[in-house]
Amino acid sequence: MKAVEQLGHEKAPVRLGGLYALDRLGRNHPEQRQVIAEVWCAYLRRRYTPPVDIIGEIREGDEGGEEADRTEEQLQAEAEAADEYEVRMTAQRLLVGHLKDPRPKEERNDTRPNESEEYWHLEHIDLTGATLVDTDFADCRLPEMKIGRARLCRSAQFNRTYFEGDAEFSKARFEGEVWFDKARFEGAARFGAAQFKDEARFAEVQFSSDAWFTGARVSGTTVFTGARFGDVAWFPLARFDGSAWFNRVRFEGDTGFTAAWFKRSALFFSAWFEGGALFKEARFGGIVKFEDLQLGARVDNSESEPVRLDMSDAVVNQVNFKDEKHAWPPGWETVPDGDKWKLVRIEE
């Protein structure tokens, strides 16, 4: 209780002392570790605006950010925000440090590592609405995780992260580059209405359960190369402002890109669809590649039937490409429709 009280102190060094006191308590008392993690998460969920010099933002009407142009109150507020930044980064580091898989990469498997002072067995993590800076959960083993509506400033790393339970990222704001390369989601992964302000990488990621990206928007390049979706992969109303790479992706369940908008290149080279694939009303603004497309067969009522690829009412920008051409799925072609092209099914 003393340590928790310290977290509310006005002086940053006292708050830091509270964080380290909780860490020492958790190392010596395993039964307290979940509660301590919840206290750290609650602290990170507190309302906070990082200093502009930390996250590289320029305030409206403040080109240079010279101290002489700011009031004493503004300078004091920024100094307090800088001190709070150090406290919050410590809270992040302590939480993440107890979630890192201590085993060598080649020895990691589906089972949890043995619990120790360094690695804690936690049941859930709630960072809903938190403000995080330089988030780094790479090589962590995470239980059920809620991080929806969170603001992740600068970069966010989840490379090789193992999500044991559901992962909730709905309405999260990723303000820098994001890496989920080789991550593994055992539970549902929800990224509905998430915003990615820069590049978003999901190369070789494995989704064992449902993956939802409904209404997500990526401003930079999107990379899902080599990913595997073991169940439903849902991207309706998603918007890809940069190139979208889905090369060599394996979609084992139903897949939906209904009304998605690919503003630039949409690359599905050597993609494999084992369930129904809906691109109905999708919009394509750049080069589209469905070359070497693999369509499996789905089993329904003990009868095998071909996978249905629905691209009806899809619209294509009418652009003249000098060096490359669209490569549409077999059976689909474009026809002029005003200043656009529409995809039509070619009956044999």
N, C-alpha and C positions, 0 to 999 in steps of 0.2 A: 504493500500500500504506500510506503514511503517513496518507492521508486516511481510509482504511477503519479503521485503528487508532484514529484520533481518535473514530470513532463509538462505540467501546467505552469511552471515558473517562468517569469518574464525574462530571465537571463539564459542565454543559449548554453553556456557551460554547464549550468545546473541541469538543463534538459538533456544534454549529452550524458551527464552522469547518471540520470535516470535510465537512459537506454542501456548503458553498459551494466548497470546494476541488475536490470531485468535479464540481460544476457547471462550474467554469472549465476543468477538464480535458476535459469532454465538449464544450464549445463549441469548443475548439481541436483536438480529435482525434475526428473522426466515428466512427472504427473502435471507439472505447471507449464509445459512447453506450448500446448495449444492455446492456453489463456494468454501467455506472453506474446505469441505470434498475433493473436487477435488485438492486443493492445498496440503493437507496432502498426498493424494495418489500420486501426482506428486513428492513430496519429497521422498516418499518411493520407487518410480520407479527409482530414481537416482542410477547410478552404485555404488555398494558397496560390499566390501569383509569383512565379520565379522572377528574379531580377532580370532586367532587359539585357544586361551585359552577359548574363549566363546563357540565355537562350537565343541571343542574337537578334532580338526584335528591335525595330526602331519605332518609337512612339510617334503618333500623328503630330506633326508640327515640330518635331525634335530631330533634326537631321544629324547633328553632331553629338548630341547628348553631353555638352559641356557642363561641368558642375556649376559654372558661373550663371548658366541660364536656368538653374533649378533653385527652388526655394529651400530654406533650411528644413522645412517639414518634409519635402520630397527627398532630400538627401538622407534624412533620418530614417524615413520609411524604407529607402533602398538599402541602407546599412542593416536594418533589422531583417529585411528579406534575405540579405546575403548571409547573415548569421543563421537564419532559419533554414536556408538552403543546406548549410553544413550539417545541421541536425538531421534533416530529412534524408540526406544522402547516407548518413550513418545508419538510420533506421532501415533504409533499403538494403544497405550492405549486410547488416546483421541478419535480416530476414532471408535474403538470398543465400548468404553463406551457409545457413542451416538446411538448405534445400538442394545444394549441389551434390550430385551423385559422386561419392568419393572413389568409386571403382574406376580402373582404367577402361577406356572406351571399348576395348575388345572383350571385356568381361561383363559388360552390362547386359541385362536380360529383362524379362517381364517381372521378376521378383524385386521387391524392395531390398536395398542394402540393409545391413544390420544397423540398428540405432546406436548412436554414440553421442558424446558431447558435441561433436561437430555436425553430425547429420541427425536431424530430428524427424520423427514420424508425425506428420500433421494430417488432420482429417479434412480441412478446408482452409481456403484463403479468400478473404473478401477485401478487394481493393476497389470496389464500386465507387466511381466518381473521384478516385484519387488523382492527384497531380504528381507524376513521376518524371524524373530527368535522367537521361542515359540509362534506361531500363535494361538490365542484363540478367535474364534468366537462362542464359545458355548453359547447357549440360545439367540443368536442374531436373529434379523429379517432383512434379507438382501434383497435389491432390486436387479435389474439386476446386475450381478457381473461378471467382467472379471479379471481372475487371471492366465490366460494362460502364459506359459513360466516362471512363477515365481519360485523362489527358496525358499522353506520353510525349514529353518534349524531347527534342533532339532524337537520337537514335534509340531503337528498341531491338534487343537481340533475344531470340528464342531458339537459336540453332541447337539441334539435337536435344531439345527439351522433351521430356516424356510427361504427357498429361494423363494421369491415372483416371481421372473422372471427367465430368463435363467441364468445358471451358467456355465461359461467357464473356465475349468481347463486343457485344452489341452496343452500337453508338459510341464506341471508343474512338478517340481522335489520335492518330499517329502522326506527329508533326515532323518527323524526320524519316530516314530510311528504316525499313523494318525487315528483319531476317527471321524466317521460320524454317530455314533449310534443314532437312532431315529430322524435323520434329515429328513426334508421334502422338496422335490423339486417340485414346482408347474410348472416351465418351464422346458425346455430341460436341461439336465445335460450332459456336454461333458468332458470326461476324455481321449480323444484320445491321444495316445503316452505318457501319463503321466507315470512317474517313481516313484514307491514307494520303497524306500530302506529298509524299515522295515515292521512291521505289518500294515495292512490296514483293519480297521473295519468299516463295513456298516450295522451292526446288526439292524434289525427292521426299516431300512430306507424306506421311501416311495417316489417313483418316479412317479409322476402323468403324466408326458410326456415322451418323448424319453430319453433313457439313453445310451450314447455311450462310450464304453471303447475300441475302436478299437486300437490295437497295444499297449495297456497299459502293463506295466510289474511290478509285485509285487515280491520283493525279499523275504519277510517274509510271514507269514500266512495271508490269505485273509478270511474275515468273512462277509458273507452276510446273516447269519442265521435270518430267520423271515422277510426278506425284501419283499417289494411288488413293482413289476414293472407294472405300469398301462398301458404302451404302449410298444413300441419297446425296447428290451434289446439287445444290440449289443456288442459282445466281439470277433469279428474276429481277429486272429493273436495275441490275448492277451497271455501273458506268466505268469504262476503262479509258481514261484520257490519254494514256500512253500506250505503247505496244503491249499486247497481251500474249504471252507465250504459254501455250498448253501442249507443247510438243511431248510426245511419248507419255502422255497422261493416261492412266487406266481408270475408266469410270465403270465400276462393277454394279452399281445400282442405277436407278432412274436419275437422269441429268436434266436440269432445266436452265436455259438461258433466255427464257421468255422476256421479250421487251428489253433485253440488255443492249447497251450501246457500246460498240467497239469503235472509238473515235479514230484510232490509227490501225496498225496491223493487228490482225487476229490470226494466230498461228496455231493450228491443230495438227501439225505434221506427225504422222504415226500415232495419233491418238486412238485409243481402244474404247469402244462403247459396248457394254454388255447389256445395258438396260435401255429403256426408251430415252431418246435425246430430243429435247424440245428447244428449238431456236425460233419459235414462232414470234413474229413481230420484232425480231432483233434488228438492229441497225449496224451497218458496217461502213466505216468511213475511209478505210485504207486497204492495203493488200490483205487478202484472205487466203489461207492455205489449209486445205483439208486433204493434202496429198498423203498417199499410203494409209488411208483411213481404214481402221479395222472395226467391222461391225460383227459382234458376237451373236449368239442365239440365246434368247431367254426361254426358260421353261415355265409354262403356265398350264395347270391342269394336266400334267404329265405329257403335254404336247409341246414340241419345240417350234417356235415361230421366229421369223427374222426380227431383228431390232428395228424399231420404227424411228426414223430420223425426220423430224418435222421442222421444216424451214419455211412454212407457209407465211405469207405476208411480211417476210423479211425484206428490208429496204437497203439498197446499196448506193453509196454516193457514186455519181457518174464522173469518174476521174480517168484520165488517159495516162496509163503507165507505160513508160518507154522500155524499161528493162525487165519488168516482171508482170505476170498476169495472175488473176485470181485462179485458184484451184478449188472449185466447188465440189461438194460430195457427189458421188455418182447419182445420176438421175435428176440433178438440179441444174438449171441454167438461169441466166439473167435476161430480162427483156426490158426495153426502154419503157419508162413510165414518167413522162414529163422530164424534169431535170434530174431524176433518179433512175435507178434500175430496181426491178422487183424480181425476186427469185420465184421461179415457177417449176412445178413438177413436170418432168418429161415422161409421158407414158410410153411404154414400149409397145 
